[in-house]
């Protein structure tokens, strides 16, 4: 596997990002770089290493209240 770029916090996120970008290329997306590579996964990894693929963490998940704790009397 290629070296993980500094801006990406884990190898798992790197793999997910590369898979998503490769899927875009497979579905007809245009490569953002000129490269002799023909495989979408290799192109995606190259684009990510050159910081050409935008990504973010997304919104935080909503907080979920535990069922049955609302309005229950305190134990003790």
N, C-alpha and C positions, 0 to 999 in steps of 0.2 A: 504494500500500500504506500502511496505517496506520503510525504511528510504533511502532518496536519498544520494548516495555517494558524498563526497565533490568534487571530480573531475568533476562531471557532473553539469552543470550550471543551469538546470531547470528541473522541473518534466516532461515537455513535451518531452525534449530530452531523459530523462530516459525511458519514455514510448515507444518512437520510437526505441530506442536502444534495449530495451527488446523485442519488437515485432519482430524486425529484427533478433535477435539472436534466438528467439523461432521458427521463420520460418525456420531458418537454421537447427535447431534440428528436426523439423517436417519432413524436406526433407531428413533426414538421417545423419545430422551432429553428431559427437560424443560429448558427454558432456565432459567438461574440469575438472569436479569434480566428486567424488564419493558421491552420495547422495541417500537417500531413496525416494526422490521425483520422481514422474513419469510424472508429467505434464510439458511439455516443457516450459511454461511460468514461472513456479516456478524454474526450473533449470536455465533458463536464468537470472532471477532476482538474484539468488544466485551467479552465475558466475560474474555478473556485480558488486555486492556488494563486491566480493573478488578481484576486479580489474583484472579479467582474460579475459575480452573482450576488444580488442583494438578498438579504435574509434578516429576520429578526425573531425574537422569542415569541412574539404574539402576545395577546392579552392574557393576564393571569386567570386561572380557572376560578369560577365563582365559589364562594364559601358555602359549604353545605352544613346545615344544622343537623345535629344528631337527632334522630326521631325519639320522641318520648321524653325529652329533657325540658321542653318548653312548658312552663306552668306546673311542673311537678313539684311537690313539697320536698324540701331538703331532707336528706336522710341524716339521722344522727341521733 
